[in-house]
């Protein structure tokens, strides 16, 4: 299977990662293709950022077990995975 990033780029699109967030410049992607990308966001994140799963797990632990608000949990988890 062709990686998601390759499919996006083949249609003139671009994915930009800023910390744990991504922005998609759609290029010539159709509305259906954009919906498909939304549905497969996790897979795309894994392609763009190899530490995505570690970050997501640590953010969830900080939020649910540590009682942090989601924004703080995500920011702290990002700093943690980037220093490992």
C-alpha positions, 0 to 999 in steps of 0.5 A, a space after each residue: 500500500 502506498 503511504 498516505 503522505 505519498 498519496 497526498 503529495 501526488 495530489 499536490 497536497 502537503 502535511 505540515 507538523 508543528 509539535 503534535 499538530 498537523 496542518 493539511 494543505 489540500 492541493 487537488 485532494 477531493 472532498 472524499 479524499 479529505 474525509 478519508 484522510 480525516 478518518 485515517 488521521 492516526 495512521 498519517 500521524 504515525 507516518 509524519 511523527 514516529 513518536 506519535 503513539 508514545 506521545 498519545 499514551 503519555 498525554 492520556 496518562 497525564 490527563 486521566 491518571 494525573 488529572 491534568 487538563 488535556 492541553 497541559 497533558 499534551 504539552 507536557 507529554 510532548 516535552 517528555 517524548 522529545 527529550 527521550 
